[in-house]
Amino acid sequence: MSIVKDAQNDLGSLLRHWRDERGMSQLDLSLEAGISQRQISFIESGRSTPGRQTLLDIAQTLDVPLRERNALLLAAGYAPMYPETPWNAQEMQGVTRALARVLHQHEPFPAIVMDRHWNVLMTNDAAPRFFNRFIDMAARTGPRNMLHLMFDPHGMRPFVADWERVARSLLQRVQRETVGYAIDTGTRDLLDALCAYPDVPDDWRSHDLSSARPTMPVIPIGFTHDGDVLEYFSMVTGIGTPLTVAAQELHIECMFPVDETTEQKHLRLMAD
């Protein structure tokens, strides 16, 4: 009995967590999900365990990411529903082939596939060639992670024009583009690691960067090379209607030159 009780309490805590994340009261959730407020209260207090479909309806209403939906199902005593196979598993081949096609089509500009924590999984030929124009990528011993590359003083950081502005915008992106719009433990650890680099402003460590006001349609990232500044913006694409955890957590980032001047400089840089 105690094991069942603990599981029910875990489920209640998880549901309260996601309800708080979405800023929804029990009444709000009840109206959106079509479930009585009394039942939601009983679930959160551990007095009852919902049926599997009811729990999935609640998770859908709260826009809970697939990985965390599995955690909800396990807490309620059900088997996970969404496969957590690796991104490069056999059943993901159709997706990875499509990603490779997008990467190839974006030449000669860098394009990168990353997981939810900005770890690099795939690139086109242009991406490593571009970054090798600035640093020796093969000599890097740190994580193969785009944000670490941008924040590391031994990585791309010395070549980023107006680094503090760009770095702040990147941290805002981490918060804004998290899967399910919620910061998980891995993302929080990543933010802590980035803020631990030298000369990162102390107030960034609070992870509250919401005060910055955008003044441009996009925030370009400028890279300085031989006295020239090449400016790019990113287009980020996810996979529509994912049914596996890996598929939901993959995203592809394509770098585009902000203007024709940068485009011509980029072509000359890549031709060297």
Buried (B, 14 or more C-beta within 10 A) or exposed (E): EEEEEEBBBBBBEBBBBBBEBBEBEBEBBBEBBEBEBEBBBBBBEBEBBBEBEBBBBBBEBBEBBBBBBBBBBBBBEBEBBBBEBEBEBEEBEEBBEEBEEBBEEBBBBBBBBBBBBBBBBBBBBBBBBBBEBBBEBEEBEEBBBBBBBBBBEEBBBEBBBBBEBBBBBBBBBBBEBBBBEBBBEEBEEBBEBBBEBEEBEEEBEEBEBEEEEEEEEBBBBBBBBEEEBBBBBBEEBEBEEBEBBBBBBBBBBBBBBBEEEBBEBBEEBBEE
